[in-house]
């Protein structure tokens, strides 16, 4: 594929016939898992009017490939302080060894913690978030803003967690609440 390119995938509900989960090693290669809820009634009306009308909706480019490449280079140069890097490392490490971070109650709730790809993704997504916010540096708030999207498919709840109706998002929230912010 020509640069820049983006791979996007959708996931159907687990209980739907004919859908199968990807192995954790494959899922880990996706930078983020963004959850999208149903549209509001007013939004859905617009969707059905656009998609069921006689005329095909027009789409026009708002950015070109060269602009995207330049923006990527700028995002790479966004400053990432060592204290924020340590914060990222603590968050990811807490998914693997919760008891080391005063989170012993999570020990039995996590089957698999986040891989090193999670640390890399948190840093890259944190830089992108800071860039979108118009800043040249990453703050802990940037990491918190994108944290669930980066970690939810990498923190695998145990059967015990599922029995207690604990989701990966809930586990991640507890970790963010406990890890000291620099």
Secondary structure, DSSP 8 states (H G I E B T S, - for coil): --SS---------TTSTT-----HHHHTTSS---------HHHHHHHHHHHHSSS------SS-HHHHHHHHHHHHTSB--HHHHHHHHHHHHHHH-GGGGT-GGGGGGEEE---HHHHHHHHHHHHHHHHHTT-SB--HHHHHHHHHHHHTTTSEE-HHHHHTT--HHHHHHHHHHHS---
